[in-house]
């Protein structure tokens, strides 16, 4: 068992406050599991604030440097083990366009989509409506819009482009159906969670406000097993490790479309991954300890 570990949280992304909530929860859980924990609330895109002597790092950063391969590369340089996927996978999964291409090679469904630069915001929507417009390289549903009429298109593209580092938007055909999330830990899928949000729209408020959405557990069936298998396949294709969350839209006909792979899922009181782990018999302290003991560096 590792003794002294650091929990890195905060950062400079717009998800900084959520990250701090995740980090504080992880610190408490690891202390309960018997670790000496060093909380590190970083204020720069660097691991300089991570002290020497820690044996592993629990990455509780969300967005930006925490998920785009930045902190992973810096920890690799220090040969310091960390939770979650390596730098290559983190960078891939942070880029929804690149992720879609990688999954398509493996025959895994994602919604039909196109990349739209800001200069094309005034052009008509190239997809049938309704469509979903989002930043291709961001998380937590920030900058996300559902476009149901042509007059909403330009504003939605501009909003997404403003959040994206490259100034682009990803537009996808809206998939009617159910919102499912599957955590995958060390290659094994956790129970499926269905998210029921007010009005059927799972935005930032629905994700993080207490009571913002309902979390249900569909009865185990051929469909839930199929979605779990797809999540495990996506985990393998993108060379994940540790714990990730795969988000789906599942149609009434039983088709499952991956929306994204989250390589640094939230660990707050309303977060999906810890809830699913508990459902699978892993209390939060045990879950966090398991991730620390499987921490590694490099790709």
C-alpha positions as a Markdown table, in Angstrom:
| # | Residue | x | y | z |
|---|---|---|---|---|
| 1 | Unk | 0.0 | 0.0 | 0.0 |
| 2 | Unk | 1.3 | 3.4 | -0.9 |
| 3 | Unk | 1.5 | 5.7 | 2.1 |
| 4 | Unk | 1.8 | 9.4 | 1.1 |
| 5 | Unk | -0.3 | 10.6 | -1.9 |
| 6 | Unk | -1.2 | 14.0 | -3.3 |
| 7 | Unk | -4.6 | 15.0 | -4.5 |
| 8 | Unk | -4.4 | 17.6 | -7.2 |
| 9 | Unk | -7.4 | 19.9 | -7.7 |
| 10 | Unk | -8.3 | 23.5 | -8.7 |
| 11 | Unk | -6.4 | 24.7 | -11.7 |
| 12 | Unk | -7.3 | 27.4 | -14.2 |
| 13 | Unk | -10.1 | 25.9 | -16.2 |
| 14 | Unk | -13.8 | 27.0 | -15.8 |
| 15 | Unk | -14.3 | 23.7 | -14.0 |
| 16 | Unk | -12.0 | 24.8 | -11.1 |
| 17 | Unk | -14.7 | 25.0 | -8.5 |
| 18 | Unk | -16.1 | 21.6 | -9.4 |
| 19 | Unk | -12.6 | 20.3 | -9.3 |
| 20 | Unk | -12.1 | 21.6 | -5.7 |
| 21 | Unk | -15.3 | 19.9 | -4.6 |
| 22 | Unk | -14.1 | 16.6 | -6.2 |
| 23 | Unk | -10.6 | 17.0 | -4.6 |
| 24 | Unk | -12.0 | 17.7 | -1.1 |
| 25 | Unk | -14.2 | 14.6 | -1.3 |
| 26 | Unk | -11.2 | 12.5 | -2.5 |
| 27 | Unk | -8.9 | 13.8 | 0.3 |
| 28 | Unk | -11.5 | 12.8 | 2.9 |
| 29 | Unk | -12.0 | 9.4 | 1.3 |
| 30 | Unk | -8.3 | 8.6 | 1.1 |
| 31 | Unk | -7.7 | 9.7 | 4.7 |
| 32 | Unk | -10.5 | 7.3 | 5.7 |
| 33 | Unk | -8.7 | 4.6 | 3.7 |
| 34 | Unk | -5.6 | 5.1 | 5.8 |
| 35 | Unk | -3.4 | 7.3 | 3.5 |
| 36 | Unk | -1.4 | 10.3 | 4.4 |
| 37 | Unk | -2.8 | 12.8 | 2.0 |
| 38 | Unk | -1.4 | 16.1 | 0.7 |
| 39 | Unk | -4.0 | 18.3 | -0.8 |
| 40 | Unk | -2.6 | 20.4 | -3.7 |
| 41 | Unk | -4.7 | 23.2 | -5.1 |
| 42 | Unk | -2.7 | 24.2 | -8.2 |
| 43 | Unk | -2.7 | 27.8 | -9.4 |
| 44 | Unk | -0.7 | 27.3 | -12.6 |
| 45 | Unk | -0.4 | 24.8 | -15.4 |
| 46 | Unk | 2.5 | 23.0 | -13.8 |
| 47 | Unk | 3.2 | 20.2 | -11.3 |
| 48 | Unk | 5.7 | 22.4 | -9.4 |
| 49 | Unk | 3.3 | 22.6 | -6.5 |
| 50 | Unk | 3.2 | 18.8 | -6.1 |
| 51 | Unk | 5.8 | 18.1 | -3.3 |
| 52 | Unk | 8.7 | 15.7 | -3.6 |
| 53 | Unk | 8.2 | 12.5 | -1.6 |
| 54 | Unk | 4.6 | 11.6 | -2.5 |
| 55 | Unk | 4.3 | 8.2 | -4.0 |
| 56 | Unk | 1.3 | 8.8 | -6.3 |
| 57 | Unk | -1.0 | 11.6 | -7.4 |
| 58 | Unk | -4.8 | 11.4 | -7.6 |
| 59 | Unk | -5.8 | 13.7 | -10.4 |
| 60 | Unk | -9.0 | 15.5 | -9.4 |
| 61 | Unk | -8.6 | 18.3 | -12.0 |
| 62 | Unk | -11.4 | 18.7 | -14.5 |
| 63 | Unk | -11.0 | 20.3 | -17.9 |
| 64 | Unk | -8.0 | 22.0 | -19.5 |
| 65 | Unk | -4.6 | 21.0 | -18.1 |
| 66 | Unk | -6.1 | 18.2 | -16.1 |
| 67 | Unk | -7.7 | 16.4 | -19.0 |
| 68 | Unk | -5.8 | 17.4 | -22.1 |
| 69 | Unk | -2.6 | 15.5 | -21.4 |
| 70 | Unk | -0.8 | 18.4 | -19.8 |
| 71 | Unk | -0.5 | 17.3 | -16.2 |
| 72 | Unk | 0.0 | 13.7 | -17.4 |
| 73 | Unk | 3.0 | 14.7 | -19.5 |
| 74 | Unk | 4.5 | 16.7 | -16.6 |
| 75 | Unk | 4.0 | 13.8 | -14.1 |
| 76 | Unk | 5.5 | 11.4 | -16.6 |
| 77 | Unk | 8.6 | 13.6 | -16.7 |
| 78 | Unk | 8.8 | 13.2 | -12.9 |
| 79 | Unk | 8.1 | 9.5 | -13.2 |
| 80 | Unk | 5.4 | 10.0 | -10.7 |
| 81 | Unk | 2.4 | 7.6 | -10.9 |
| 82 | Unk | -1.1 | 9.1 | -11.3 |
| 83 | Unk | -4.7 | 8.0 | -11.5 |
| 84 | Unk | -6.5 | 7.9 | -14.9 |
| 85 | Unk | -5.3 | 7.5 | -18.4 |
| 86 | Unk | -1.9 | 8.6 | -19.8 |
| 87 | Unk | -1.1 | 11.7 | -21.8 |
| 88 | Unk | -2.0 | 10.3 | -25.2 |
| 89 | Unk | -5.4 | 9.0 | -24.2 |
| 90 | Unk | -6.2 | 12.1 | -22.2 |
| 91 | Unk | -5.5 | 14.4 | -25.1 |
| 92 | Unk | -7.4 | 12.1 | -27.5 |
| 93 | Unk | -10.5 | 11.9 | -25.3 |
| 94 | Unk | -10.5 | 15.6 | -24.6 |
| 95 | Unk | -10.9 | 16.2 | -28.3 |
| 96 | Unk | -14.4 | 14.9 | -29.2 |
| 97 | Unk | -13.7 | 15.1 | -32.9 |
| 98 | Unk | -10.6 | 12.9 | -32.6 |
| 99 | Unk | -12.4 | 10.5 | -30.3 |
| 100 | Unk | -15.3 | 10.1 | -32.8 |
| 101 | Unk | -12.7 | 9.2 | -35.5 |
| 102 | Unk | -11.0 | 6.7 | -33.3 |
| 103 | Unk | -14.3 | 5.0 | -32.2 |
| 104 | Unk | -15.5 | 4.9 | -35.8 |
| 105 | Unk | -12.4 | 2.9 | -36.8 |
| 106 | Unk | -13.6 | 0.3 | -34.3 |
| 107 | Unk | -17.2 | 0.4 | -35.6 |
| 108 | Unk | -18.5 | 2.1 | -32.4 |
| 109 | Unk | -21.4 | 4.4 | -33.0 |
| 110 | Unk | -21.3 | 8.2 | -32.3 |
| 111 | Unk | -23.8 | 10.8 | -33.5 |
| 112 | Unk | -23.4 | 12.1 | -37.0 |
| 113 | Unk | -21.4 | 15.4 | -36.7 |
| 114 | Unk | -19.5 | 18.2 | -38.3 |
| 115 | Unk | -16.9 | 20.7 | -37.1 |
| 116 | Unk | -17.9 | 24.3 | -37.6 |
| 117 | Unk | -15.3 | 27.1 | -37.4 |
| 118 | Unk | -16.4 | 30.5 | -36.1 |
| 119 | Unk | -16.2 | 32.0 | -39.6 |
| 120 | Unk | -19.0 | 29.7 | -40.7 |
| 121 | Unk | -21.4 | 30.6 | -37.9 |
| 122 | Unk | -23.6 | 32.7 | -40.2 |
| 123 | Unk | -24.0 | 29.8 | -42.7 |
| 124 | Unk | -27.1 | 27.6 | -42.4 |
| 125 | Unk | -26.9 | 24.5 | -40.2 |
| 126 | Unk | -25.6 | 21.6 | -42.3 |
| 127 | Unk | -27.5 | 19.0 | -40.2 |
| 128 | Unk | -31.1 | 18.2 | -39.8 |
| 129 | Unk | -32.7 | 19.7 | -36.7 |
| 130 | Unk | -32.7 | 19.3 | -33.8 |
| 131 | Unk | -29.0 | 19.4 | -33.4 |
| 132 | Unk | -26.6 | 19.6 | -30.5 |
| 133 | Unk | -23.8 | 22.2 | -30.6 |
| 134 | Unk | -20.9 | 21.9 | -28.2 |
| 135 | Unk | -17.2 | 22.9 | -27.8 |
| 136 | Unk | -15.2 | 20.0 | -29.2 |
| 137 | Unk | -12.5 | 20.3 | -26.5 |
| 138 | Unk | -14.3 | 21.1 | -23.2 |
| 139 | Unk | -16.4 | 19.4 | -20.6 |
| 140 | Unk | -19.2 | 19.7 | -18.0 |
| 141 | Unk | -21.7 | 20.7 | -20.7 |
| 142 | Unk | -20.4 | 24.3 | -20.7 |
| 143 | Unk | -21.2 | 26.0 | -24.0 |
| 144 | Unk | -23.7 | 23.2 | -24.9 |
| 145 | Unk | -26.8 | 24.1 | -26.8 |
| 146 | Unk | -29.7 | 22.2 | -28.3 |
| 147 | Unk | -30.8 | 23.9 | -31.6 |
| 148 | Unk | -34.4 | 23.3 | -32.5 |
| 149 | Unk | -34.9 | 26.1 | -35.0 |
| 150 | Unk | -32.7 | 27.7 | -37.6 |
| 151 | Unk | -32.7 | 31.1 | -35.9 |
| 152 | Unk | -30.9 | 29.5 | -32.8 |
| 153 | Unk | -28.0 | 28.2 | -34.9 |
| 154 | Unk | -25.6 | 31.1 | -35.1 |
| 155 | Unk | -25.7 | 32.0 | -31.4 |
| 156 | Unk | -25.1 | 28.3 | -30.5 |
| 157 | Unk | -22.1 | 28.1 | -32.7 |
| 158 | Unk | -20.7 | 31.3 | -31.4 |
| 159 | Unk | -21.2 | 30.1 | -27.8 |
| 160 | Unk | -19.4 | 26.8 | -28.4 |
| 161 | Unk | -16.5 | 28.5 | -30.3 |
| 162 | Unk | -16.0 | 30.9 | -27.5 |
| 163 | Unk | -15.4 | 28.0 | -25.1 |
| 164 | Unk | -13.2 | 26.0 | -27.4 |
| 165 | Unk | -9.4 | 26.6 | -27.5 |
| 166 | Unk | -9.3 | 26.3 | -31.3 |
| 167 | Unk | -12.4 | 28.5 | -31.8 |
| 168 | Unk | -14.5 | 25.7 | -33.3 |
| 169 | Unk | -17.9 | 24.1 | -32.6 |
| 170 | Unk | -18.9 | 20.5 | -33.0 |
| 171 | Unk | -22.5 | 20.1 | -34.2 |
| 172 | Unk | -24.1 | 16.7 | -34.0 |
| 173 | Unk | -27.5 | 15.3 | -34.9 |
| 174 | Unk | -29.6 | 15.1 | -31.7 |
| 175 | Unk | -30.3 | 11.5 | -30.7 |
| 176 | Unk | -33.7 | 11.1 | -29.1 |
| 177 | Unk | -33.7 | 8.5 | -26.3 |
| 178 | Unk | -32.3 | 8.0 | -22.9 |
| 179 | Unk | -29.2 | 9.4 | -21.3 |
| 180 | Unk | -27.0 | 6.6 | -19.9 |
| 181 | Unk | -23.6 | 6.7 | -18.3 |
| 182 | Unk | -21.3 | 3.8 | -17.7 |
| 183 | Unk | -18.2 | 4.0 | -15.5 |
| 184 | Unk | -15.4 | 1.7 | -16.5 |
| 185 | Unk | -12.7 | 0.8 | -13.8 |
| 186 | Unk | -9.6 | -1.1 | -14.9 |
| 187 | Unk | -11.4 | -2.3 | -18.0 |
| 188 | Unk | -14.6 | -3.5 | -16.2 |
| 189 | Unk | -17.9 | -1.7 | -16.6 |
| 190 | Unk | -19.9 | -0.6 | -13.6 |
| 191 | Unk | -23.7 | -0.7 | -13.4 |
| 192 | Unk | -25.5 | 1.5 | -16.0 |
| 193 | Unk | -26.9 | 4.8 | -14.6 |
| 194 | Unk | -29.7 | 6.5 | -16.4 |
| 195 | Unk | -29.9 | 10.3 | -16.0 |
| 196 | Unk | -33.3 | 11.9 | -16.0 |
| 197 | Unk | -32.9 | 15.7 | -16.2 |
| 198 | Unk | -35.6 | 18.4 | -16.1 |
| 199 | Unk | -37.0 | 18.8 | -19.6 |
| 200 | Unk | -34.7 | 16.0 | -20.8 |
| 201 | Unk | -31.7 | 18.3 | -21.1 |
| 202 | Unk | -28.6 | 17.4 | -19.1 |
| 203 | Unk | -26.8 | 20.7 | -18.8 |
| 204 | Unk | -24.3 | 22.1 | -16.3 |
| 205 | Unk | -27.0 | 22.8 | -13.7 |
| 206 | Unk | -28.5 | 19.4 | -14.0 |
| 207 | Unk | -25.0 | 17.8 | -13.6 |
| 208 | Unk | -23.9 | 19.7 | -10.5 |
| 209 | Unk | -26.8 | 21.1 | -8.5 |
| 210 | Unk | -28.1 | 18.8 | -5.8 |
| 211 | Unk | -31.4 | 17.5 | -7.1 |
| 212 | Unk | -30.6 | 18.8 | -10.6 |
| 213 | Unk | -31.3 | 15.4 | -12.1 |
| 214 | Unk | -32.5 | 11.9 | -11.1 |
| 215 | Unk | -30.1 | 9.0 | -11.3 |
| 216 | Unk | -31.9 | 5.7 | -12.0 |
| 217 | Unk | -30.6 | 2.1 | -12.5 |
| 218 | Unk | -32.2 | 0.3 | -15.4 |
| 219 | Unk | -33.0 | -3.3 | -14.7 |
| 220 | Unk | -30.2 | -5.6 | -16.0 |
| 221 | Unk | -31.1 | -6.7 | -19.5 |
| 222 | Unk | -29.6 | -7.6 | -22.8 |
| 223 | Unk | -29.5 | -3.9 | -23.6 |
| 224 | Unk | -27.7 | -2.8 | -20.4 |
| 225 | Unk | -25.1 | -5.6 | -21.0 |
| 226 | Unk | -24.7 | -4.5 | -24.6 |
| 227 | Unk | -24.0 | -0.9 | -23.5 |
| 228 | Unk | -21.6 | -2.0 | -20.9 |
| 229 | Unk | -19.7 | -4.1 | -23.5 |
| 230 | Unk | -19.6 | -1.0 | -25.8 |
| 231 | Unk | -18.2 | 1.0 | -23.0 |
| 232 | Unk | -15.5 | -1.6 | -22.3 |
| 233 | Unk | -14.6 | -1.7 | -26.0 |
| 234 | Unk | -14.3 | 2.1 | -26.2 |
| 235 | Unk | -12.1 | 2.0 | -23.1 |
| 236 | Unk | -9.8 | -0.5 | -24.8 |
| 237 | Unk | -9.8 | 1.2 | -28.2 |
| 238 | Unk | -8.7 | 4.6 | -26.7 |
| 239 | Unk | -6.1 | 2.9 | -24.4 |
| 240 | Unk | -7.7 | 4.0 | -21.2 |
| 241 | Unk | -6.6 | 3.0 | -17.7 |
| 242 | Unk | -7.9 | 3.6 | -14.3 |
| 243 | Unk | -11.5 | 4.9 | -14.0 |
| 244 | Unk | -13.3 | 6.7 | -16.8 |
| 245 | Unk | -17.0 | 7.4 | -17.6 |
| 246 | Unk | -18.6 | 6.8 | -21.0 |
| 247 | Unk | -21.7 | 8.8 | -21.8 |
| 248 | Unk | -24.4 | 7.5 | -24.2 |
| 249 | Unk | -27.6 | 8.3 | -25.8 |
| 250 | Unk | -29.7 | 5.1 | -26.2 |
| 251 | Unk | -32.6 | 5.0 | -28.6 |
| 252 | Unk | -35.9 | 3.3 | -28.1 |
| 253 | Unk | -34.7 | 0.8 | -30.8 |
| 254 | Unk | -31.7 | -0.1 | -28.7 |
| 255 | Unk | -29.0 | 1.7 | -30.6 |
| 256 | Unk | -26.3 | 3.1 | -28.3 |
| 257 | Unk | -24.3 | 6.2 | -29.4 |
| 258 | Unk | -21.3 | 7.3 | -27.4 |
| 259 | Unk | -21.3 | 11.1 | -26.8 |
| 260 | Unk | -17.9 | 11.3 | -25.0 |
| 261 | Unk | -15.4 | 9.5 | -22.8 |
| 262 | Unk | -14.6 | 11.5 | -19.6 |
| 263 | Unk | -11.1 | 10.6 | -18.4 |
| 264 | Unk | -11.3 | 12.6 | -15.2 |
| 265 | Unk | -14.9 | 12.1 | -14.0 |
| 266 | Unk | -16.3 | 14.1 | -11.2 |
| 267 | Unk | -16.0 | 12.9 | -7.6 |
| 268 | Unk | -18.5 | 15.2 | -6.0 |
| 269 | Unk | -21.6 | 14.4 | -3.9 |
| 270 | Unk | -23.7 | 14.4 | -7.1 |
| 271 | Unk | -21.2 | 12.6 | -9.4 |
| 272 | Unk | -22.1 | 9.5 | -11.4 |
| 273 | Unk | -18.9 | 7.4 | -11.1 |
| 274 | Unk | -18.7 | 7.2 | -7.3 |
| 275 | Unk | -22.4 | 6.4 | -7.2 |
| 276 | Unk | -22.0 | 3.6 | -9.7 |
| 277 | Unk | -19.0 | 2.2 | -7.9 |
| 278 | Unk | -21.0 | 2.2 | -4.6 |
| 279 | Unk | -23.8 | 0.3 | -6.4 |
| 280 | Unk | -21.2 | -2.3 | -7.5 |
| 281 | Unk | -20.1 | -2.7 | -3.9 |
| 282 | Unk | -17.2 | -0.3 | -3.8 |
| 283 | Unk | -17.6 | 2.3 | -1.0 |
| 284 | Unk | -16.0 | 5.7 | -2.0 |
| 285 | Unk | -12.9 | 5.3 | 0.3 |
| 286 | Unk | -12.3 | 1.8 | -1.2 |
| 287 | Unk | -12.9 | 3.0 | -4.7 |
| 288 | Unk | -10.4 | 5.9 | -4.3 |
| 289 | Unk | -7.8 | 3.6 | -2.7 |
| 290 | Unk | -8.1 | 1.1 | -5.6 |
| 291 | Unk | -7.4 | 3.9 | -8.1 |
| 292 | Unk | -4.3 | 5.1 | -6.2 |
| 293 | Unk | -3.0 | 1.5 | -5.9 |
| 294 | Unk | -3.4 | 1.1 | -9.7 |
| 295 | Unk | -1.8 | 4.5 | -10.5 |
| 296 | Unk | 0.9 | 4.5 | -13.2 |
| 297 | Unk | 2.8 | 6.9 | -15.4 |
| 298 | Unk | 3.5 | 6.8 | -19.1 |
| 299 | Unk | 1.3 | 5.6 | -21.9 |
